[in-house]
């Protein structure tokens, strides 16, 4: 695989995510691909999953948030791409927004993603989800009191 093909796959992955098209996104992955992330959405615990579990994880996120991501930096060597990604997430029910950057490392085999590692600011992500939870609780309490 060359630089241009790897960059096209990475950009297609982000385009599919941003348009909420997980079917198109997962066509870029090997069925046995491994996904790891240093921080889970609501617990700051690491995530590691494959196949259906990866799809279920991302589906559960898209049920809660609007999300857009854009590759801002790209490096490629051998079968590995390293990216810097700009992202925007908006929680549907509270309107709370998280924006910033994160890093990814893609590993490819036969023009497919076989591994994706994501590295987020775990404290920032945990704070976002804590604010979402607190806001939802305050709204629920206000509704009960009304």
C-alpha positions, 0 to 999 in steps of 0.5 A, spaced: 500 500 500 502 506 498 501 513 501 495 515 497 491 509 498 492 509 505 490 516 506 484 515 501 482 509 506 483 514 512 479 520 509 473 515 507 473 512 514 472 519 517 467 521 511 463 515 513 463 516 520 461 524 519 455 522 515 453 516 520 454 511 515 457 505 519 456 500 513 460 504 509 465 505 514 466 498 516 467 496 509 474 499 510 475 494 515 477 487 515 472 483 519 477 481 524 480 488 525 481 490 532 479 497 535 482 500 541 481 506 545 485 509 551 478 512 554 471 509 553 466 515 553 463 515 560 468 511 564 475 513 562 476 506 562 480 503 555 476 500 550 478 494 546 473 490 541 472 487 534 467 486 529 460 486 532 462 489 538 466 495 535 459 496 531 455 496 537 460 501 541 460 506 535 452 505 534 451 506 541 455 513 541 451 515 535 445 514 538 447 519 543 451 524 539 452 528 533 459 527 531 464 530 525 471 528 524 476 531 519 483 528 518 488 534 520 495 531 519 497 524 516 503 520 516 504 513 513 510 508 513 510 501 511 503 499 513 501 504 518 498 511 518 498 516 524 493 521 524 491 527 528 484 528 527 479 534 529 473 533 532 466 535 534 461 532 538 454 534 540 450 531 545 443 530 543 439 531 549 443 536 553 446 540 547 453 540 550 459 540 545 466 537 546 471 539 540 478 538 540 483 533 537 485 526 538 490 521 535 489 515 531 494 509 529 491 505 523 494 498 521 493 496 514 493 489 510 490 487 503 487 494 503 483 494 509 484 496 516 486 491 521 487 495 527 485 502 529 488 505 536 485 512 538 488 516 543 483 521 546 484 526 552 481 522 557 480 527 562 477 532 557 472 526 555 470 524 562 469 531 564 464 531 557 460 525 559 460 527 567 457 534 565 452 530 560 450 526 566 449 532 571 445 536 566 440 530 564 439 529 572 438 537 573 433 537 567 429 530 570 429 534 577 426 540 574 421 536 570 419 532 577 418 539 580 414 542 575 
